[in-house]
């Protein structure tokens, strides 16, 4: 462990803001006022959830560990922007996800062999339950989760899809309540409201009230 859970959660909570800024520069997606307000409200909810997990939760700079988390977050954001770029081509989301998953798997295995040697595979001894858990994680999170995320980027855009990142700390909190018997307090309810409100506000599209459609405007002039 080279960083704290609090620092890691807060750095990941910067994902929507980073995505919106980079998407406005490199992908051409507009960063409007509603999206900016939604991002700030959602991040405030993330801060509430993270800092309320324990009485001693605090943000302390941990150097290299924080840098690793920051670089990982940036890599995730860049990946989403690349998926958005690919949406301009007539390639099904399932095909894009399948190719990217295969390429990523090959690269991870190559890195494992280089850094740990081929014996790292043979030295692993796990139970059948552990294999089932890994298969469910691969099928659920890595496959279906990535497929749904890529489809969301294609349909909504990178910046609006990234808004849902703010719901991850709250989802972890709910999982702790359901499976680890953790208690829920008013601050958790407030965090849920802020996170949900941030997503709703960020997803709202700027209206075009006061503007006439092109055809209507032409007919009115004639």
Secondary structure as UniProt FT lines:
FT   HELIX           5..13
FT   HELIX           15..22
FT   HELIX           23..27
FT   HELIX           33..51
FT   TURN            55..56
FT   HELIX           64..86
FT   TURN            87..88
FT   HELIX           93..116
FT   HELIX           119..122
FT   HELIX           128..137
FT   HELIX           138..145
FT   HELIX           146..156
FT   HELIX           158..162
FT   HELIX           163..166
FT   HELIX           167..179
FT   HELIX           186..203
FT   TURN            209..210
FT   HELIX           214..221
//
